[in-house]
Amino acid sequence: MNNHFPSIRSCCIAFLICVHHQTCFAQKVPISVEVDVSSSMNRSGGPIPLTLHTHYFGSKAGIAGNLTLNLITTTGTRMATYQFEGLFLTKGEQTFQFLIQPPTSGVWEDAFDLFPVFHADSGQTYRLQEQLLRLPGANRRSCVITVASNADDFLSEDQKKLAADLAFEIRMPGHEDVRPASRSIMTLFRGLSWQNFPNQALEHCVSDIVILTADTFSRLSEKQCAAILAWVKAGGSVAVFLDETKPLEGSRMEFLNELLNSPIENPLAYQLSSGKLQFSHNSEAELLLRNNGLGRVALAGSPRGQSLPQSLGDEATRELYIHLWKVRKEQREEILASTNGEWSFDPGRRYTVMNNQNFGNMNDPGLDNFTRRFRPTPTGGGNGLLEQTLPLGMEMLPLWLIGTTLFFYILAIGPGDYLLLGALGLRKYTWIFFPIVTVLFTAGAIVTANYKMAGNNDGGRVLIRDISAEGHVVRENEISTYVPTTGGQKLVDAKRELLTPINPQQLGVNHQYATQQGYDFGNSPPVFRGRFPIEAQLVQQVHKWSPEMVRRLRIPAEPTTESSGFDWTQKIAPKDSTQRLSLANRLKSTFGENVNAELIRRNARNDSDRNPNDRNNEAFDRIRICGDENILVDQTQYNPYSQQVVNVNGTITFQDSYADPVSFLRSSAFREEAGMYSVVSQLSPKCDDFLEDLPILDPTDDKTWLLLVTVQNGNDWDIYRQLITTR
């Protein structure tokens, strides 16, 4: 035992030395990084407003370097990496605010570890304490209402009450019977000081709804006002509540009318000398609701001595909810007519029966498992989107060629080896013949694959431009496809835009486009460099012949006239055949003879079961103006119903097939499904990889049409969309 004592003592001393060394090392780290709790208040699929508090307590005046954040799941899977260069940390505490893109919407986890690493310019690397970041998981939906306040993370009691009255789930039937932790949808309220309000429209994509009150609205800068206006036109929702005891300045009142899409010479809203808010269309109205571009604006005043919630009656509060959430017409009627102001699950049941052949009627008890799901869902038609944007000239190897090659290879190494070498008396050289034949067939297969699959370019794109009634481009969504001819890194730059990678399989793309090495789409976590939305870069690890897809969202800072020269301001009556012929001629004159165009509205999917009273009008719900109707079509997905199409000359075409291929063009224009889109017709822009925010048409409103114009140039597609109201 005495012989072992020295070795044990040595081990203990060595252990204490190591512990002391590690403690000293930890004490020498002069930096700490903490994630602010507000960074966990995020909407599903939207960009993340990440706020970091840094502390530097070193001997120098400051330290310069780069910060890397690794987003890791609780099971140890890396989901994304964020790199910020050119930081300078001064002594004491600093606050940095970044806008980062979230991991894919298909991730089920909602708690992540954020591992910060600071790389100093002097060469040191500091691995800092991990931080907890909570994000919405795929099992439920998160919405965000941002309220402008006098301080970050602070809301007055009136503001809290108003935000709570606008929470999306507040009008869900039976929501009070479900524990908050078990609800399939939740609304978060975020207080943001007017000093930190965004100067760029894309920064508002963290919110579903923005609320401005009198004391904050009057303090916003011109850049902040321009950002709000651009975001509203792109599809955002803003509510402005004024204190009628505090008159606004003339310039701020002008901006308010611009936000309301009101003519300068004939403003809709004005204030009396006392500050009382009046509306030109109705001096007694307590609430003004307006559309501006794709977005919604609400305006109300708070009379003297009353708080904001008290100043609005029950009916006005319901209308406010309907307007800001862009509720579908059929649900609007339900909210206004019901006793508690709740919407209904019936549309979700109907859509589930319509889309799922496993259900035969709306009374099936299993429907509740579908109708109460509000998780994010991807847009359909992914195969059609990918196939039409693959590199020009690229051909997938046909199965017959692969099978024939394999047959001759087996023939060569089997009977060929035996008979040929046997006839020559050289069977002892089989060990040479077999590898030579294998190498030759392998080389031939590689050469053939490279020849057939090499295209004339790396891939194409679909660019969707949404046009306002004034002919302005209010937003652009671009989906690009890239098929690498070699493996490695792909750098994608982003300037004044949001950018996110897309896993093609989540859009329904099948495995035929995966590499033969068994590569699965999206298995390499993205690396984001720089700062969104000013200038950033996406670094992707790509694999040979495996398609990569990227989505971009751009919102013009100022009104931008669409550049094709087509007159988008000219009115059109969709059911007037003369005007349709004129529209077709104008489109061909501007975009060429191969332009494709159609007008669609409710029942565009031609499902007679929705409303038998509309059966006679179904054919007029989808009007082909010119060109081919089967563009960007996914032949692997089908809608279970027949099609009736009215042509530009008034004749009706009937297609008696039981199933119609899913069109990405129409799937991205409107949705009919259980969940969120059984209640709303549109979401505020967010640039998610599921493309959830692309739909803009309410398919239950017979007074609203959507003009879809598609122009093809090789594997590049330009899509123009404009809403047309016939009220």
N, C-alpha and C positions, 0 to 999 in steps of 0.2 A: 504493500500500500504506500510505503514511503517512496518507493520508486516512481509511483504515478503522481505524487504530490507536486513536484516541480512543473510537470507538464500541465496539470490542471491550473496551477497558479499562473503559468504563462498565458494560458488561454484566457483567463479572467482579465489579466492585465491588458492583453491585446484587445479584448472586447471593450473594455473601458476606454482605451485609447481611440478605438473606432467611433464609439458613441460621442466622445468629447470632440473628435475631429468633425463628425457630422453636425454636432451642435454649433461648433464654431463656424462651420461652413454656412449653416442656415442663418446664423446671425450676421454673416457678411453680405447676405443678399439685401441690397439697399432699395428694393422695389416691391410693392404689393399692388395687386389689381383686384378690384371688387366689382361685381356685376350689380347694378342697381335693380331693385325689385321691380321697377316699372318695365324692365326689359322682358318680363314674363307675361306682359299683357299684349297678346298678339292675336290677330285674326287668322283663321285657317288659310294657308296658302299665301298670305300676304308678306311683304318684307318686314323684317324685324328691326324696330328702333332700339338698337343696343346702346345702353349708357354704361360707361366704365368709369369708375373712380380710381385713379392711380395715386400712389403715395411714393415719393422719393425722399429718402432720408440719408443719402450718401454724403461724402465729404466735399464733393464738388458742387458748383452752382447748379448743375443739371446734367442730364445724361441723354444722349441722342441714340436712336436705333430704330429697329423694326419690331413690331409686335405680331406674333402668330397665335391664333386661337384655334385649337382643335376641338371640334364638337364630337363627343363620344357618347354612345348610348350606355345605359347602365350594364349592358352585357358585354361592353368592350368594343363595339363596332364603330369605326370612324365614319361619320356621316358627311362631314364637310370640314374644310380648313379655310380660315380667313386670315389674310396677311395685310398688314397696314404698315406702310413704309414712311420714313421721314418724320418720326415722332420725336419730340423733345420734351423730356420730363423735367420740370423745374422742382426746386425743393418745396416740400409740402404737398398739399392735395390738389389734383387737377381732375377735371371732368371732361371726358371725350364722348362724343355722340357719333355713332356710325349707323348707317342703314345697310343691313346685310340681307342676303337672300336666304330663305329657310331651306332645310333639307326637303326632299320630295314629300308631297302630300300623302303618299302611301305609307309613311312610317307610323306604326301604331304606338310607339313609345311617346310619352309626354314629358319625361324628365331626362335631361341630358347633363353630362359633365362637360364643362368648358375648361380646357387646359391651356393656360396662357404661357407663352415662352417669349422672353424679351431678348433680342439679339442686339447688343450694344455695338455701336460703330467702332469702339475700341477693341472689339474682339471677344468680349465676355458674353456668355450665354446664361441667362437666368431662367430656370424652370420654376414657375410660381405656383402658388396654391390653387388647386382646381376650384371652380365655381359652379354652382347649380343654376341651370337655365331651364325654365319650363316653357314648353311650346305645345300648341294644340296637337293632340294625337289624331290619328285617322279614325278613331272610334267615335268621335263626336266633333261637332262644329263649334268654332269660337268666332264671335263677332265683336267688333270694337266700336264704341261710341267715344269720340274725343271731344272734350268740352274745354273751350278756351277759358283760362282762369288767370288769376293774378299771381299764382305761384304753381310750380310743377307739383303734381301729385296732391293738389288741394282742390276740393270741390265744396262749395257752400251747400247748406241744406236744401235750398231751392234747386240748385243745379243737380244734386243727387236725386231729388224727387223727380225732376223733369227727365233725367236720363233713365231712371228706373221705369217711368211710364212709357218710354220708347224702347225698352228692352225687347228684342224680337220674341223671346219665349213667353212674354207676359200675356200674349193672346193665343197661346197654344192651349187647346182643350186639355184640361186635367193637369196642367203643369204644376199646380200647387200640391198635387198628390204624389209627386215624384221628388225624391230627395235631390238636392242640388248636385251632389256628386254623381248621381245616376242619370241626370238629364242628357239627352242626346245633342242638345244645343245650349250654349250659354253666351250671354252678352257681358262684356267687360267694359268698365267705364274708366277712361283715362283722362286725368286733368293735365293740361299742358299750358304753361304760362304763355302769354301773348308775346313775350320777348323771344321765346324759343319756337314760335310758330314757323312752319316751313316757308322758305323762300322759293321753293320749286314744287311744281304740281305733283311730281312723282313721289315726293315725300309724304303726301297725303294718302298714298295707297295703303298705309298702315291702318286706315280707318274705313269703316262702312258708312258712318255718319259723323259729321262735324257740327258742333253746336257753338254758336257765337252769341255772347250776351253784350249788352250795351257798353259796359265799361271796357271790354276787350275789343269789340268791333271798332270802336272809335280810335283805338291806339295802334292798330295794325299799320305797317308800312305799305308803301305802294307795291313793293315786290311781294309781300305777303298777300295782299289783295289780289294781285295778278295770278299768284299761284292757286289761290282758292277758286278763282273764276275759271282758270284753265282746267282744273280738276273736275269742277262741276260739269263743264261742257263735255268732258271725257267720260262722264257717267257717275260722278260722285253725288252725294246728297248733303246739303247744308241747310241748317235752320238758324235764322237770325232772330233774336228776341231783344227788343229795344225797351229801354226805360222811358216812358212817355213824359217823365218829368225832366229829362235831359235832352234837349234838341241836339241834333247832329250838325256838323259843319256842312256847308253846301257841297264841297267836293266829295265828302263821304256819302252824302245822300245821292249824288250822281252815280257813285260806284254801286250803291245798293240797288238802284234801278237797272244798272248794267248787269248786275248779278241776277236780277229778276227777268232779264231779257226783255226789258222795257224800252221803247223808243225814247231817245233823248228829248225829242220835241213834244212827246206826250207821255210823261212818266206815270207809272202805275201807283207809286207810293210817294207820299210827301208828308211833311210835318207842319202842323200849325205853329204859330209863334209860341204857344204854350208847351209845345213838344208833343201834343197828341198826334198819333199816327193815323193817317187816313189813306184809303185806297180809292182811286178814281172810279173804279167800276162799281163800288159799293161802299158808301161812306160808313155804313153800320157794321161791316164785316170785321170780325176779330182775328181772322187768319187769311193770309194770302198765299196760295199754292201755285207755283209756276214750274214749267219745264224749261230748261236751258240746254240746248244740245241734247246729249244723252242723259243729263243729270236732272236733279230735282232741287228746288229751292223753296223754303218756307219762311214766311215773315209774320211776326206777331209782335204786339206791344203789350207792355204791362202797365195797367192804369195806376194812378197814384194810390199808394196805400195797400196794394195787393202784390203778392209774390207771383212769380211766374206760373207755378202750377195752378194757383187759384184763378188766374186770369183767363184760362182756357176751360171751356165747358167740356162735358164728356164727348159730345159729338165732334167738336173741334179736335180733341185729342185723338179720337179714332181716325179722323181724316189726316191728321198730321202723321200718325203711324203709317197709314196706307201709302201716303205720298212719299215719305222719306225711304221706306223700305221697298218701294216700287212693286207693291202688291198687285197680283194679277186681278183682272177685272172680276172674274167669278168669285174670288176670295174677298174682294172689296165689298161686294154685295152681301156676303156672309157676315163680315165684320160689322157693317152698319146695321144689319137687320137683327143680329143675335142679341140676346139679353145682356150677356157679359162682354160683348165686343170681341168674341173669339173667332178665329178662322176655323176651317173644317178640314178633317182628314179625308173627306170623300174624294176630292180630286186625286189625292195620292193613291187611294184605293183603285180609282178608275184607271189611272195610268199604269199601275202595277198589273192589273188584269189585261190591259191593252198590250203591254210589253212582255209579259211573262205567260207563256202558254201553259204553265203548271197550274194557273188559277183560272177557274171558269166563271166566277161571279164575284161581285163586290162584297158578298156576305161571308166569304171564306174566312174562317177564324185565323188562318195563318197570315193574312194580309197585314195584321198589326206589326209583325216583325219587320215588314218592309216600309210601311207608311210612317213609322216613328223613327226611322233612321234619317238623320240629317248630316251624316258624314259626307265629306267631299267626294264627288264622283267625277271621273274623267269624261271628256267628250268622246263620242263615238266616231267611227269612220277613219280611224288611224291608218288602215291599210291603203285606202284611197289616197290619203294625204301623202304617205311615204312613197307609194308607187309613182305618183305623178311628179315627185321632186327628186327622184334618183338621178344620178349622172346620166346625161344623154348618151345613148349608145350602150349603156350597161345592160348586160343580159345575165340572168341567173343560169347556171349550168342545168340543162334539162335532165330529168331523171333517167330518160332513155340513154343519154350519153354516159352518165355515171354508171348505170347498170351494164351497158355494153362494154365499157372499159374494164369494169370489175370481172365480167365474164371472160374476156380475152386474157386478163392477168391470171386468173385461176387456170385457164386452159394452158397458158404458157408454162407456169411453174408446176403443173400437174402432168397431164398427158404429154405436153410438149417436151418437158424435161425428160420424161421417161423414154418416149419414143425416139426423139432426136439424138440424145446422147447414147441411147442403146444402139441405134443404127450405126453410130460412129464408133461404138466401142469405148466411149469416154465417160461412162457413168460415174467414174471416180471424181470427175470434175463438177459434180452437182453442186458442191459447196461454193464453186466459183460462178456457175451459171445462175443460180438462184439470186444472189445479191445483185448481179449485173442486170438481170431482168427487172428486179424490184426498183433499182435506181432509174432505169430507162422509163418505166411506167410512171414512177413518181415525178420525174422531170417532165414527162409529157403532160401529166395532169396539171402540174404547176404552170407550164407554158400555156396550156389551153385555158385554164382558169383566168390567168392574167390577161389573155387576149380577149376572152368573152366578157369579162367583168370590168375591164378598164373602159371607162367612159371618156367623153370629150371634155368633161369638167368634173369638179369634186361633188357637185350636187346643186339642187335648186332651192327655191324658197317660195312661200306663199305670203304675200303682203296684203293685209286686210286694212283698208282705209275706211274709217267711219266718217261720213259727211253730214254736216248739219244742214238745216233748211236754208241757211245763208250761203251755202256752198263752201264752207270752211272745213278743213280736215281737223277733227277734234281729237283724234288719237290714231295711232298706227300700231298694229300687232303684226310682227313678222316671225314666221316659223321657218327656220332654215334646216336643211338636211345636208349632212357631210358624210361621204363614204371614203374613208382613208384607203389608199393603196398600199400603205405600210403602217406598221404599228409605231407608237411613240406618243409624243405630247402634241396636243392641238391647242393653240392660243386663240382665244376669241375676245376681241376688244369691244368695249361698251363705252360710249360717250353720250351723256345726257339721255340715258335710257336705263331701264331695268332689264336684266337678262337672267335667264334661268335655264339649265339643261332639262331636257325631257327624256324620260325613259319611254321609248316607242312602244314597248309592250303594254304600258299603262293605257295607251290609246287604242289598244286592241290589235296591235301589229303582231303577227304570228312569228314563229321561230324560223321560218324559211330564210330570213335575212341574217340570222346569226351565223357566225363563222363556224366552220366545221370542227374547230378545236373545242367546241362546246362553250364558247363565250356567251354569257348572258348579258342582255342589255343593262346598262347602268350599274355594273358592278364596281366601278371605280368612283370613289367619292370625289366630288368636284373641289377644286381649289379656287378661291376668289381672292384676287389681289386688288388693292386700291379701294376707292370709296364710291359707292353708288349714291346718287345717280350721276355724279359729276364725271368721273372717269374711273373705270375698273377693267378688270381682265379676268376671264374664266380660263382656267388651265384644266384640260381634260386628258386623261390617259386613254388613247384610242387603240382599237384593234383592227387589224387588216380586214377589209370588206364588211365590217360591222357598222351599220348606219348609226350616226349620232345626230340628235336633233336638239336645236336650241331655240328658245323663244325670247323675243325682245318686245318691250312695250315703250312707246314714245308718246309723249303728250306735248304738243307745241306750246311754247311759253306765250305766244301771241297768236291771234287769229291768222290762219294761213290758208289762202285760197288754193283749192285743188288745182294742180298744174296741168292737167290734160287739156284744158280749154273747153271742156263740156260744161254747159250751163245747167248746174244743179239747182238753181233757184226757180226754174220754170215749173209751174204747178202742173199736176197731172191727175186726172180722174181715172183710177184703175179700170173701171168698168166701161169707160168710153173707148170703143174700138178705134175711132178716128185719132184720139190722143195717143193710143197705144202704137198705132202705125207711125205717127209723127215721132214718138219716142224712139222706136226702132230705127228710123232713118237718121235721127240725130246721133244715136249711139254708133251706128255704122260709119257715119261721116267723121266722127272723132276717133274711134278706136279701131276702125277697119271692119271688113266684112265678116271676120271670124269671131266677133265679139259675142259673148253669151250673156243673156239677161232674162230675168224673170221677176214677177211680182208675186209675193206670197203673203198670206194672212192666216187667221184661224182656220182650223181644219185643213191646213196645207198638207197634212199627212193623210187626209181623206178617210178618217175613221168615222163612219156613219153612226156607230154606236154611242158616240159622245152625246149627241143631241139630235134625235130623229127629226126635229123640226127644221134642222139645217140641211137635211138630205138633198133638197133641190138646189141649194146654193153651193154644194161642195165643189163642183167642178170649177167654180169661179174663184176658189180660194188659192189657186196656183195658176198663174197666167204666164205662159212662155212668151217673151217678147221677141227674142231672136236667138239663134244659135242652138247648140246641143244641150239637152237637159242633163245628160249623164256625164257630168264632170266631177272629178274628185270623189268618185264613188268607190265604196268598199264592197267588192263582190263577195267577201266572206261573211258579211253581216247583213241581216235582212230585217225589215220591218214587216210584221205580219198583217198586211192589208193590201188591197188593190189600189191602183192609181187612176184618177180621172184628171186630165189636163186640158185646159182650154187654150187654144193657140191664138196668136195675135190677130188672126182674121176672124175669130169668133167660133171656129169649129172646135168640137170637143173630141179628144182622143182618149179612148178607154184602153187600159192595160189590164187584162184579166188575170195576170199572174198573181199567185197567192201571196208572194213575198216581194218586196221592193228593196233593192240594195240601199244600204245606209249611205247617205251623202254627207261628207264632211262640211260641204257648203251650207246645208240646212241644219245639220246637227250643231254647228257653231253659231247659228242664227237664233234658234229657239230650242227650248227643251220641254219635254213632256214626260215627267218621271216623278216618282215618289221622292219625298224629302224636301230640300230647300226650294226646288223649282216647281213644287206643287203649290207653293204659296207666293213666291215672287217671280217676276219675269226677267229680272236683271240684277246683277251684283255690281257694286262699285269696283273700279279697276284695281287689280292686284298683281298681275303677271305671275300666276301660279302655273305649275307644270301640268295640271289637269285641264287647263284652258276653261275653267269654270266661269270666268268673267267675260267670255266672248259673246254669249247670247244677249240680244237687245230687243227682241220682238216678243210681245205678249200674245201668245196664240189663242187666248180667250177673248180678245178684243176685236170685234168685227169692224171697227172703225180705223184700225191701224194696219197699214201694209208696210212691207219691207221690199225695197228695190235692191236686187242683187245683180251686179254687173261684174262679169269675169273676163279678163283678158289674159290670154296665154302667149308666152314668148319662150318657146322651148320648154324647159322645166322650171321656168319662173312664171308665177301666177300673180296677177294683180286683181284683187277683189275690192270692189267699191260697194258700200252699203249705205242706204239712206232710208230713214223712216218717213212714211207718208201718212199723214192724218187726214181723214175725210170728214171730220166732224163739222 
